Amino acid sequence: MNIEKIIKELIHNKIIPSNQTDYEQLNGGTVSQVFLLHNDGRKYVVKANDSQIIKAESHFLHTYKELNLLPKLLFVEHTNRYILYSYIDGSTQYLRKNKKEMLQELVKELINNYKLTDQEFGWGWADEPTDSWKVFLNAEIAEAYKLIGSRLSKDDYHLIHNLVKEINNDRKPFLIHGDCGVHNFIFNNGKLTGVIDPTPIIGDPMYDLIYAFCSSPEDLTRETFDAAANLMVVNNYENTYDLVLIGLYLRIGICIKHHPEDMGAYLKAWEYWKSVTMKLER
């Protein structure tokens, strides 16, 4: 991405003022290129990626433009090469405390505001949808299984596979964030004030809550989860703790790849949640 050329385009289109604009590159993940622009005391973010990914992200931000936790979409390049959105002040450094309150705020200010989509668009990744929610989850589980290997037993894999089979088929599709973890949260004085970098999914709002719950290894208890889950507007779930176990399995795969130092805590949580589900089945 030629950021200087993009800045000229933004000024030419009167999207940002024609003042001196400084920039710095931010960590945009494995594929995205992200720049922070400084213009006349204001801050903007430019993100470039594959056009289908940019299109899905801009659609998500436009759909939920009224929500305070999300950045404001300011411009979408006409071929979806890049987008410009507002900068949210704060830090992405998560201090691993107040998890219960953080999840409750997430439900009230983001997840409870999710909107239904048309089922004809499919399920799963918005830029590459599949035929059903179960097909999407099974694909994610298969990828996690490759990473987990022998760290969990094959019985554990079959358990998760069977739990997906038991998910009700009457789920309704919502447009959800898709990468709703603490690595994408902005904090001010320990309080959740922003959620960035959506990887939109057409799916179940509970997926985002469980993803957030499992995205850090502390306080992975029923009490912490229930405090947020009980606030969910869309709450017609059976066997909710089974869904937590599915989410935890997926998280263990991510942990092995990106945060192996947290593996011990996640394995303890795995045994804890298996015990929870088994007790409820008796």
Buried (B, 14 or more C-beta within 10 A) or exposed (E): BEBEEBBEBBBEEEEBEEEEBEBEEBEBBEEBBBBBBBBEEEEBBBBBBEBEBBBBBBBBBEBBEEBEBBBBBBBBBEEBBBBBBBBBEBEBEBEEEBBBBBBBBBBBBBBBBBEEBEEEEBBBBBBEBBEBBBBBBBEBBEBBBEBBEEBBEEEBBEBBBEBBEEBEEEBEBBBBBBBBBBBBBBBEEEEBBBBBBBBBBBBBBBBBBBBBBBBBBEBBBEEBBEBBBEBBEBEEBEBBBBBBBBBBBBBBBBBBEEBEEBBEBBBEBBEEBBEBBEEEEE
